[in-house]
């Protein structure tokens, strides 16, 4: 729930850092608590590419936080 609170506090798209946060956000998305956006950036100098993942809280996520804290 700490990640969900951080996403809610930002009140906008929040960049996720590391695979642990991305996996947790994927769980939250399945529950309908966040919306996830992924962007793929390709390094034109070689075969390496990386993905930036962002999450934004949904109304269901806000309700989950209120229910958890109440």
HELIX and SHEET records of a PDB file:
HELIX    1   1 UNK A    2  UNK A   10  1                                   9    
HELIX    2   2 UNK A   18  UNK A   31  1                                  14    
HELIX    3   3 UNK A   59  UNK A   69  1                                  11    
SHEET    1   A 3 UNK A  14  UNK A  15  0                                        
SHEET    2   A 3 UNK A  49  UNK A  57 -1                                        
SHEET    3   A 3 UNK A  34  UNK A  42 -1                                        
END                                                                             
